[in-house]
Amino acid sequence: MLNTLMETVVGNTDISVTGFLIPILSALVMGLILSKFAPDEGSSRGFKVTLALLPAVVCVVIMAVNGNIGAGVAVAGAFGLVRFRSAQGSAGEIGNLFLAMALGLLAGMGYVFYAVIFELIMIAVMSLYKAAGLGEDKSSELVRSLRITIPEDLNYTEVFDEIFEEYTTEHKLISAKTSGMGSVFKLDYTLTLCSADIEKKFIDDLRCRNGNLEIAMSALKHRVPAEL
């Protein structure tokens, strides 16, 4: 009677309670370490929590599948459905998600020790790449969005050319529209400054050219397309 009740609750499996809990707890610890120390790109709090929990989820799935090919295909389909129904993340976030899934796979198959070694190696390598600036575009820190208001009597196609040539390496006019019943133009540019310390002098020179009307500048995270 007791054995039947236990089989109903636990299921017909060779996995003991200890053998079930140790991989899950190990996966949770590895997920927490990954979420805490893996280099990120300004990821949200929700992504950090997901990264911490994902290895344990994958670990349980692998233990539940237990070599069943049909169940494995169904699980892969479910993961694919969730992936394509969600917003696309950055390259770093996708890489961290695959790493978390790999840790869960190793823990679920019983290779906890190798999962820990793999995680430590990957975190060390990612930290080394980040410290070395691999793939980092320094010029992206100098990219700006610029909005200038000018009087209607100025020819906006060339009025700032000399200033742009002096202070920027790239610039592009994105849009131009009239405002104030046609009395002024509002111009939107994207540009890359020559250096960060010239920003104020750049704006001061623009103010002298546009009659001290409104100027707004903000940072962008992508490079300006080269002019044709």
C-alpha positions as CSV (number, residue, x, y, z in Angstrom):
1,M,0.0,0.0,0.0
2,L,2.8,2.4,1.0
3,N,4.9,1.5,-2.0
4,T,1.9,2.0,-4.3
5,L,1.3,5.5,-2.8
6,M,4.9,6.4,-3.1
7,E,5.0,5.3,-6.8
8,T,1.8,7.4,-7.4
9,V,3.3,10.5,-5.8
10,V,7.0,10.2,-6.9
11,G,6.5,8.2,-10.1
12,N,8.2,5.2,-11.5
13,T,11.8,6.4,-11.6
14,D,15.3,5.4,-10.6
15,I,16.1,8.9,-9.4
16,S,16.4,9.2,-5.7
17,V,15.3,12.4,-3.8
18,T,19.0,13.1,-3.2
19,G,19.9,12.5,-6.8
20,F,17.0,14.9,-7.8
21,L,17.9,17.7,-5.3
22,I,21.6,17.8,-5.7
23,P,21.6,18.6,-9.5
24,I,18.8,21.2,-9.1
25,L,20.6,23.0,-6.2
26,S,23.8,22.9,-8.1
27,A,22.1,24.3,-11.2
28,L,20.6,27.1,-9.0
29,V,24.0,28.0,-7.6
30,M,25.6,28.0,-11.0
31,G,22.8,30.1,-12.4
32,L,23.2,32.6,-9.6
33,I,26.9,32.9,-10.2
34,L,26.4,33.3,-13.9
35,S,23.8,36.0,-13.4
36,K,26.0,37.8,-10.9
37,F,29.4,37.7,-12.7
38,A,28.8,37.2,-16.4
39,P,29.5,40.4,-18.3
40,D,26.3,42.1,-19.4
41,E,25.1,44.9,-21.7
42,G,22.8,46.7,-19.4
43,S,20.4,43.7,-19.1
44,S,17.2,44.2,-17.2
45,R,16.4,42.8,-13.8
46,G,14.0,40.3,-15.3
47,F,16.7,38.9,-17.6
48,K,19.1,38.5,-14.6
49,V,16.4,36.5,-12.7
50,T,15.7,34.4,-15.8
51,L,19.4,33.7,-16.2
52,A,19.7,32.6,-12.6
53,L,16.7,30.2,-12.8
54,L,17.2,28.8,-16.3
55,P,19.9,26.2,-15.5
56,A,17.6,24.6,-12.9
57,V,14.7,24.6,-15.3
58,V,16.7,22.9,-18.0
59,C,18.1,20.5,-15.5
60,V,14.7,19.3,-14.4
61,V,13.6,19.0,-18.0
62,I,16.6,16.8,-18.8
63,M,16.0,14.6,-15.8
64,A,12.3,14.3,-16.8
65,V,13.0,13.4,-20.4
66,N,15.6,10.7,-19.2
67,G,16.6,9.7,-22.7
68,N,13.1,9.7,-24.2
69,I,13.6,11.0,-27.8
70,G,10.0,11.9,-28.3
71,A,9.8,13.9,-25.1
72,G,13.1,15.6,-26.0
73,V,11.7,16.7,-29.4
74,A,8.6,18.1,-27.7
75,V,10.7,20.0,-25.2
76,A,12.8,21.4,-28.0
77,G,9.7,22.5,-29.8
78,A,8.4,24.2,-26.6
79,F,11.7,26.1,-26.2
80,G,11.6,27.1,-29.8
81,L,8.0,28.4,-29.5
82,V,9.0,30.5,-26.4
83,R,12.0,31.9,-28.3
84,F,10.1,33.0,-31.3
85,R,7.3,34.5,-29.3
86,S,9.7,36.7,-27.3
87,A,11.5,39.9,-28.3
88,Q,15.0,39.4,-29.7
89,G,17.8,40.1,-27.3
90,S,21.3,41.3,-27.8
91,A,24.1,39.0,-28.8
92,G,25.5,39.0,-25.2
93,E,22.1,38.1,-23.7
94,I,21.5,35.2,-26.2
95,G,25.0,33.9,-25.5
96,N,24.4,34.0,-21.8
97,L,21.1,32.1,-22.3
98,F,22.8,29.4,-24.2
99,L,25.4,29.1,-21.5
100,A,22.7,28.8,-18.9
101,M,21.0,26.1,-20.9
102,A,24.3,24.2,-21.3
103,L,24.9,24.3,-17.5
104,G,21.4,23.0,-17.0
105,L,22.0,20.2,-19.5
106,L,25.2,19.1,-17.8
107,A,23.7,19.2,-14.3
108,G,20.6,17.3,-15.5
109,M,22.8,14.6,-16.9
110,G,24.7,14.3,-13.6
111,Y,27.9,16.1,-14.7
112,V,27.8,18.7,-11.9
113,F,31.5,18.8,-11.4
114,Y,32.2,19.4,-15.1
115,A,29.4,22.0,-15.3
116,V,31.1,24.0,-12.5
117,I,34.4,23.9,-14.3
118,F,32.8,24.9,-17.6
119,E,31.0,27.8,-15.9
120,L,34.2,29.1,-14.3
121,I,36.1,28.8,-17.5
122,M,33.5,30.7,-19.5
123,I,33.1,33.5,-16.9
124,A,36.8,34.0,-16.8
125,V,37.1,34.0,-20.6
126,M,34.2,36.5,-21.0
127,S,35.7,38.8,-18.4
128,L,39.0,38.6,-20.1
129,Y,37.5,39.5,-23.5
130,K,35.6,42.4,-21.9
131,A,38.7,43.7,-20.2
132,A,40.6,43.5,-23.5
133,G,37.8,45.4,-25.3
134,L,37.2,42.7,-27.8
135,G,34.5,43.8,-30.2
136,E,34.1,47.2,-28.5
137,D,33.6,50.2,-30.7
138,K,35.2,53.2,-28.9
139,S,33.8,55.7,-31.5
140,S,30.2,54.7,-30.4
141,E,30.8,56.7,-27.2
142,L,31.1,59.9,-29.4
143,V,28.0,59.4,-31.4
144,R,25.4,62.1,-30.8
145,S,21.9,63.0,-31.9
146,L,21.6,66.7,-32.6
147,R,18.5,68.9,-33.0
148,I,19.0,72.5,-34.1
149,T,16.4,75.2,-34.6
150,I,17.3,77.9,-37.3
151,P,15.6,80.9,-38.7
152,E,13.8,80.4,-42.0
153,D,16.2,82.7,-43.9
154,L,19.2,80.4,-43.4
155,N,20.0,77.7,-46.0
156,Y,20.2,74.6,-43.7
157,T,21.8,72.5,-46.4
158,E,25.2,74.1,-46.0
159,V,25.0,76.6,-43.1
160,F,26.8,74.3,-40.6
161,D,29.2,72.5,-43.0
162,E,32.4,74.3,-41.8
163,I,31.5,73.7,-38.1
164,F,30.8,70.0,-38.8
165,E,34.1,69.6,-40.6
166,E,35.9,71.0,-37.6
167,Y,34.3,69.1,-34.8
168,T,32.9,65.9,-36.3
169,T,34.3,62.9,-38.2
170,E,30.8,61.9,-39.6
171,H,27.5,63.7,-39.8
172,K,24.2,63.1,-41.5
173,L,21.0,65.2,-41.8
174,I,18.1,62.9,-40.8
175,S,15.2,65.2,-41.1
176,A,14.1,68.8,-41.6
177,K,10.7,70.3,-40.8
178,T,9.2,73.7,-40.4
179,S,7.7,75.0,-37.1
180,G,6.1,78.2,-35.7
181,M,4.0,78.8,-38.8
182,G,7.1,78.4,-41.0
183,S,9.2,80.9,-39.2
184,V,11.9,78.4,-38.1
185,F,13.3,75.0,-39.3
186,K,14.0,72.1,-36.9
187,L,16.9,70.0,-38.2
188,D,17.8,66.5,-36.8
189,Y,21.3,65.2,-37.3
190,T,23.3,62.1,-36.2
191,L,27.0,62.7,-35.9
192,T,30.3,61.5,-34.4
193,L,32.4,64.0,-32.5
194,C,36.1,64.1,-32.9
195,S,36.5,64.0,-29.1
196,A,34.3,64.2,-26.0
197,D,35.9,67.4,-24.6
198,I,34.9,69.6,-27.6
199,E,31.2,69.1,-27.1
200,K,30.5,72.5,-25.4
201,K,32.6,74.5,-27.8
202,F,30.9,72.7,-30.7
203,I,27.5,73.8,-29.3
204,D,28.7,77.3,-28.7
205,D,29.8,77.7,-32.3
206,L,26.4,76.3,-33.5
207,R,24.6,78.9,-31.3
208,C,26.6,81.7,-33.0
209,R,25.5,80.4,-36.4
210,N,21.8,79.7,-35.6
211,G,21.0,83.0,-33.8
212,N,21.1,81.4,-30.3
213,L,17.9,79.4,-30.9
214,E,17.3,76.0,-29.3
215,I,19.9,73.3,-29.6
216,A,19.5,69.8,-28.1
217,M,22.2,67.1,-28.1
218,S,21.9,63.5,-26.8
219,A,24.0,60.3,-26.9
220,L,23.4,57.5,-29.2
221,K,24.6,53.8,-29.0
222,H,25.1,53.2,-32.7
223,R,27.5,54.5,-35.3
224,V,26.5,57.1,-37.8
225,P,26.2,55.8,-41.4
226,A,29.0,57.2,-43.5
227,E,27.9,59.9,-46.0
228,L,27.5,59.0,-49.6
